[in-house]
Amino acid sequence: MSPALLPEHAVAAIRVWLADPRCGLLITGDAALRERLVGELAASAHPLLVIHTPELLDPEEAPRVRQASAVLAAAADLAEVPRVVADRCALVVELAHDPERLARWTQPPLPDRPCPRTHDEPISTGRLVALAEEYGVRSAPVEIGAGRVAATAHRLGLPGVEDLVRACVFGPRRTDDPPSATDDQQGSDDHGEDQTRDDGQSSQGSSSDDDSAVSVAAATTPPPRTRRARNAPPGRGGPVVTGTRGRAGRTVSTRRPDTVVALGPTIAHLAELSALRGERVPPTADDVRWQYRRRRSGRLTILVVDASGSMGRQALHRAKGLALAMLDRAYRQRDRVAVVLARGREAQLGLPPTKSMARVRASLRRLPHGGGTPLASALLLAARLATAFDPIAVEVVIMTDGRANIGLAGETGARAREDAVRAAEVLRRAAGQSTVHAMSRTRRRGDDAAWLRAALGAV
Amino acid sequence: MTSQTIQTTETPTAALPAFPFTAVCGQQEFREALLWCAVDHRIGGVLALGDRGTGKTTTVRGLADLFGVAGLAVPVVTLPLGATEDRVIGSLDLESALVHGERRFAPGLLAAADRGFLYVDEINLLDDFLVDVLLDVAASGVNLVERDGVSHRHPARFVLVGSGNPEEGELRPQLEDRFGLSVRVGTITDPQLRSQIIDRRLAFSDDPHGFVDRWSAEQHELGARLLTARERLDRVSVPAPLLDRVVQICVASGAVGHRAELVMTSASRAAAALAGALAVTEEHLRACAPAVLRHRVPREAFDAPETIDQRIAETLDRLL
């Protein structure tokens, strides 16, 4: 790929990686550019582990990734990449979709043109750690990788080593979490939250210009852990149960509870026996092989929390308390819990199904609220989460005042409730049990959420 | 699925030396806990929970290397996450069955780990079935295999070292209790230590042999200390008042069961032996009490790890 196609720091990052692939390179962004670049780079280093789809990486592969001497990975977005790969790849090159650059697409590969040697001092490791702090990055593997990048870039005589480390190592990993001290204020108003997020994004764009502001903030409060919530792709890494349903599991030679006849292993066993004896062996009952079946275990509790403006502080407070009590129960039963937030224009996934109670609690504590009640979209989101599980294993708990006022396409009024009723029917099929807690702002009204309860067949 | 996700041109290379145990920065408590278990295997293993990329695996590998330096024949076996039942507990030796028609037992990882350490990375993600096997064997010290027409029994006394990230799944409480000690390995925040980690790690991967040579004095010193501690262990006495203290601490912190008391006594004894003392003092007790109690004190569903540590520290301050 022509270097003209890439931003300057990306070219520098790739040069560094080519010179010393041990630091690991992750390519994100535009799919076509990514594929092409990976194809070209994969041929360049010899002992190389290429990870084309890190988001599908089996947790069992993690040690191999960690120990590989050189790693090249490609993904659409850094947030999708499991932690183990993201940590292993110090350099992150983002290929933005840029038609203008694309027009200059040319054939010749990366030229190895000599660079003017600079006489910069090498970056000290102390400086690297300070940079990491500045971006809110705290991860020994990434810092070690940064050290390698800096050393290699210096050896190659590349100019602007620090800028390279900023742009391609720490910059993409910047955490834009607001400092933890403001957690409590966060929920109180909708705009405040959006504001902080916007700030984070704008500073991400121009990574090296606004350091002073960032470093001041970083000095006063320690940066929180990275925002990337997903360590493993959903649907993986969870416990499995054995039973007579699900995918094939262990094969055993005697019949045990919860096993079914395994045809393949039985035939393989008979073939082995026949090969051993040199003749066809008539099968006996002892030759039958049995197999366990495995599937994902556990129940899923989906909390749908109406955090709209109409709920009011008091009701929201009660909803939180109720949610925490439910979590306590889910924790004891080792269930997974997911949180769906109905607020604003469209429901948000507050938390994907997880077993980590620490994360559930944190997500509830900083519950943002305000805005309308997109109940229909929240119920559909809950139904989508539920499809990964057996309907019997899913329990949905809805905490709402029942005033659905935003429909699926954003309409308001009566249409919103119609949409919600239709969504409730979808959810009813996907979830075995639903509970609706009516959270009315005022006591005098009757049951505002009765219609929802009826639509869901809930208790 | 593997072939689609991962493509490798890696060829197995000659084994590189392990990162020296003494050169590992930080993780003081984890390293100490491992050393105590190395002195006295009856302590019952270490559970290290915490963030990824904090050098847990490096530390355990370094321990294996340290045993080599000390001239101890203590195997350190790593249990891979995807290990099959056959590989772990052993199974019919297929070759001798097919070629010679004999039913022989092919030992698995548990046999290899006998009288040594068994390290399970990501223990919280391990298959439930394998966890049960590990628990059983670790408790009884014997691996009994009844399968594929083979009946075999072999000793498997090992120190179980488990690590994992609690954010990815929690460990069953029964399994937690089986571990004698529990330590938290967090990401190091001290900038100085962090730059030291970068420096050492880069120096090591640039010139592994040279790096190991530079650390050989420290390694030999620690190896010798470990050797004498193992010899001295039987002679280290535990004074009666100190035993009372142990019981008081365990009762005050609400640790369930006698295991806490037993583990605390043997861990403080190992700590004393390692420090070159001939009697256990309160100082040794204080050093190992948090690791013993951390996973045994009652906790609320939403207690943060720090609050538990703080509670233990308060109890210790009151009693010592």
Interface residues (C-beta under 8 A of the other chain):
Chain A: R22 A42 H46 P47 L48 L49 V50 I51 H52 T53 P54 L56 L57 D58 P59 E60 E61 A62 P63 R64 R66 A68 S69 R83 V84 D87 S124 T125 G126 L128 V129 A130 A132 E133 R138 S139 A140 P141 V142 E143 I144 A146 G147 R148 A151 P222 N231 A232 G237 G238 P239 V240 V241 T242 R250 V252 S253 E272 A275 L276 L324 L327 D328 Y331 R332 R334 K355 S356 M357 A358 R359 R361
Chain B: M1 T2 Q4 T5 I6 Q7 T8 T9 E10 T11 T13 D51 R52 G53 T54 G55 T57 P80 L81 G82 E85 A97 L98 G101 D121 E122 L125 D127 D128 F129 R147 D148 G149 N165 P166 E167 E168 G169 E170 T187 I188 T189 P191 Q192 R194 S195 Q196 I197 I198 D199 R201 L202 S205 A301 F302 A304
